[in-house]
Amino acid sequence: MRFPDGHILQSWTWGDCKARFGWPSPVRLAVVEDGRILAAAQVLFRPLPPGWWTTAYVPKGPLFDPEQPGAAHVLLAAIHDACRRRRAVSLKVEPDLEDTPEAHVWWQEQGFRPSVHTVQPRRTVIVSLRPDEASILAQMKPKTRYNIRLASRKGVSVRVGTAADLPRFYELLTVTSDRDAFGIHTQRYYAEIWRAFAARGCAALLVAEYKGQALAALMTFAWGRRAWYMYGASSNEERQRMPNHLLQWEAVRWAKALGCETYDLWGIPDVDESQVGSDIVHAEEDGVLSQGMGGLYRFKRGFGGQEVRYVGAYDYVYSPPLYRLLTAVWNWRTA
């Protein structure tokens, strides 16, 4: 899509990748006037068993200019038509818009209902890459700057990985998944997404090593003026050498060298900073963070930047009975 600030999840390349992993035949729609794109969306469709119905999803979209409301309405009409033609039970959108009362009112006026079932992070930290490197470092928390330098002093180095490093990346990802209790995709999923974007010069696999041993790795992506940290993994060994801090700093430097203006740390727990206690151990649903989630929050906030909360997910329902069934299944799976 020709939006310089459009999200990578709305890119043609991302849609092609997702088509190989359960979301076949993405639909790309655009409203064009005098050769200029006024609004656009990439709609993903997942077949539902036994194959008669689908569910539709627009990640980090649609894309439109708020000053062109007519184009937005034309685009939504085209999206609804595409969904009905493919027998969609419902359509989920997660706009790349900040959480404002105006945004919520607009989507509800279009017939969408707010959904608690989000796919993308509701809240994140975005670091500006416009200043020079010294200034970017200066706006970090003192402890974060200290740990970046500590990693270098303790012999950690970071290099750009190749396809040969993908198996080790997945090994580290498996370790991280077991340690922090979250689900992961298959090795092929990460490999294909990395290859697709790396072929365009828009992705890097960075590996943090100590004496030839890979301690941590991450995949970072760039699209237009924006960059994202999407996938990261680390070993249980040599954690005192702080490889993750140096790894993130090198990812920031990589994105800045490409000309990106922002670096998105891809999600923090959706709670206010005042709710993050150093010794609190409760479920996130109780309004506070577990120690592990609190650690993730403080790690990413340590890099400075601006905390951003998005408007969240909105659903448009085409078949209310099947939507209720789909929601019940979703609730059961997430429970």
N, C-alpha and C positions, 0 to 999 in steps of 0.2 A: 504494500500500500504506500502511496506517495505522501505520507505524513512524516515530516522530519522528526516529530516528537512522538510518533506512534509506537506502541508497545511491540516488543519482539514476538509476543504470542499472537499478534495479528499479522505477522509477516507470512509471505507465501511459503518460505522455506519451512517455517514451523508447521504450517498446515500440511505440507507434503510429508513431514516426519510423522505427524500424528496419524496420517492416513494409513501408515504401516503398523499402527498399534491400536486398533480398535475403533478408529474414527475415520472410516473410509469416505472418499469423495467429498472433501470440504467444498463448500459453496462460497465463492467470492462475489460480492456485490458492491457496486459503486454508483454514486450519483454524480454525473459529469455534466458540466456546463462550459461551453467554449473551450473544451480540452482540459479543463481544470476539475480535479476531483474535489467535490464539496463534502462528501460523506462516503464512508466505506465500511465494510464488515466482512470478516471471515467467519463463517458459520460451520461448526463441526457437528456431525451427526453420528450418534452411536446407535446401532441396531439393538433393539430389546428382544429377548427371547419371547416367542418362537420366531421372531423375524418380521412380524407384521407391522410393528411400530418402531419408532425411534425416539430418542431424546436429543434435543438440540442445545448447543452451547456456543456462546460468543465470549471467549476469554479476553479480558482487558479491552473490550470494545462494546458497542460499535464506536467508530471514529467519526466525529463530525465537529464542525465549527459551531459553537453556541450562538454565534451571530447569524447562522444560517438555519433557523428552525425549520424552514420549509423543506430543505434538503434532508434533514433528520427524519421528518415525517414520511417523506418519499422512501427513504431507506428502510424504515421500520415496516412500511407496507410491503416492500419487496421481501424482507426477511420473513414476515408472516406468511406470505404466499409460498416461499420456498419451504417453510416448515410444514404447512398444510399439505403440500404436494408430496412430502416425504413422510406423512402420517406421524408427525411429532406429537407426543403426548404433552410436552411442555418445552418452553424455551428458557434457558437460563442465560442471563447476561451478567457480566462483572465489569462494569465500565471502569476505565482508567481515570476516574474522577475522584477528587477529594470529597470527604464526608461533609456536605453542607446541607442545610435545610432546603435550599433551592433545588439541589440535585434530587433529593428524595421526593419532593413535590412533583418534579417534572416526570420522573419515571412512573409514579403512581397515577398521574394524569394520563399516561399512555396505556393504562390498563395492566401494568405490572404490579406484582405484590412482592414485598420484601421477603427474602428467604434467609433462614439461619444457616442453610447449607452452603457455605462458601467453599470454593476450590482453591482460589489463590489467596495469599496472605492478605488479611484485612488491614494490617498495619506494617510499616517498614521504616527503615532509616535510609535516607538518600544523602550521599556525600557529594558536595559540589566539587567538580574538578577544574573549575575556572581559575582558581588561584594557582600560584606556583607550588612545587612540592613542599617547600619549607613552610608555607602558609597552611597547606593541608595538614601537615604534621602538627603544626602549632595549635590547630583547633581541636585536636584529639585530647582525650583524657590523659593526664600525666602518666598514669599506670600503663596505658596502651602504648604510648611512645616508649616508655621504659622497656616494655616486653618486646617490642619490635627490635630495639637495639640489643636487648639481652639475647634474643635468638641468634643474632649475628655473632655476638661475642662467644656464645656457647657452641659455635661451629655449625649452625644450621645455614644451609644455602637453598636457594630456590631456582629452579630451572624450568624452561618450557618443555613440557612433555610431548611425546609422539604416540602414535598408535601402539607402539610396543609397551607403553605404560598403562594402557587401558585395563589389562587384567589386574595389575597391582592396585589401580584406582578402585576397581570393584571389590577387591579383597578388603581394602580399607573401608569402603562404604558398608560392607557387610558387618565389619567390626563395629562401626559407628552405629549402625542400625540396631545391633544387639545391645550395645551399651546404653543408647538413649531411647530405645523402644519406639521406633517409627518404621513404617513400611518403605520399601524401595522397589524400583522397577528391575527388570532383567538387565543383565550385562549388555545385551544387544541394544536395548533401548538407549542407554547412555552413549554407547559407541556410535550409533547411527546419528543421534542428534549432534554429537561433537563433530563427526566427520562432515555432516551437511553444512554446518556453519563454519568450520575450520577451512573448508574448501573455498569459502568466500572471504576468508581473512577476518571472520567475525567471531571467532571463538579461540580460547586458549585453555589447555590443560596444564596447570602449574603444579609442580611437585616440590615439596619441601623435604630435604634430605639431611641426614647426619651420618658422616662416614660411609656414604654410599647406600644407606638404608632409608627408604621412603617412609617418612613419619606422617605426612599429611599431603593431601592433594585437593584441588578444587577445579571446577570448570566455570569459566567466566565467559560471558557473551556480550557482544556489542551490536547495536543496530541504530543507525542514524547517529543522533547526538547522545544516546543513552547506553549505559552498560549495566549488566546485572551479574551478581554472584548467585548462581542457581544451585549448584551441587557441590558439597564439600564432604570430606572424610578424613579421619585421623586414626592413628594407631593408639593403643593403650600404653605404648612404651615411650619413654623419653619425653613425657608431656611437660616436665619441668623446663624443657628447653624452649617452650613457647613457639613451636613451629607455626601454629595457626595465625598468630599475630603477624609474623613476617610474611606469611603466604598471602594474607589479605592486603597487606601493604604493597606487595609486588603486583597483585591484581589491580589495585588502584593505579599504580604506575603504568601498567600495560594499557588500561583503558584510557588514561590521559594521553599516552603516546599516540593512540589511535585518533585523538581529537574529540573524544567523548567529553561531554560537559557535566554528566552526572554518573554516579556509581551507586546502584541500588543493592543494598545488602540482603534483599529478598526475604523480608519477613521477620518480625519480632512478635512476641505474645501480645494479644490484643487487650492490653490492660494499661492503665495510666502508670507513670513512673512512681507515683506515690504509693502504689500497691505492691511494689517490688521490695520485699523484705529480705535481708541477708540471711535470716535463719528461719524463715517461714516455710512450713511444709504443709501445704493444703492442695486440693485440686484447683485447677484453673477455674472450674465452674463456680467455685466458692468465692470468686472475686480476687484471689491472690494467686501467686505463682508457686509452683514447686521449686525446690532448690535448683534442679536441673534447668527448668525454664527461666528461672531468675538469672542463672549463669549465662544462658544464651542471650538474654536481654542485655545484661551488663556488658558482655563481650562486644556485641554489635554497637551498642550506644557508645562504647569507648572510642569508636572511630569518629565521633562527632557527627556532623551532618544534621539534617532536619528530620524529625520524626513526622511521618505522614500517615494519616488514616484515610482509607478509601470509603466510598459510598457503600461497598459491599455487593451482595448478590440480589438480583431481582428475577422473579419468574413470571412468565406469561403462560397461562394454562389454556390448552386447547381441548383436553379431555379431562374434566374434573374427577370422574371415578378412577381412571387410570393414574392420574396425578396423585391421588390419595394413596393408591397402592404403591406407587413408586416412592413416595415420601416415607411410607411405613417400612419399605425394604431398606431405604437409605438409613433410617433411624436405627434399624436392627443391625445393619452392618457397622455403623459407626459406634454403636454401643458395645 
